[in-house]
């Protein structure tokens, strides 16, 4: 097993509840190295993280490991059968209840002035 592949497995196994289900595949082509990560459907949220920040951090560290060996390394997270994503909020992070709450409070402030 190559260092970059072992690195991904080490990090992901430390994050998930089912480390025995973590598997990686490594493919080298003219574009560089592609590591495909397979894991338990219950662990998807832990690997992807809030707003994808954990997956982004893993990819950044993996690029550093690849740069050390003069290779372009990418990570693909395979979405297993039976996994589901939570509902997406409109307008990014401020979507949903937060945006509605701020709109209501600003209209209440205007009502206090009786304009």
Secondary structure, DSSP 8 states (H G I E B T S, - for coil): --HHHHHHHHHHHHH-S-GGG-EEEEEEETTEEEEEEE--GGGHHHHH-GGGHHHHHHHHHHHHHHHHTT--EEEEE---TT-------TTGGGTTHHHHHHHHHHHHHHHHHT-
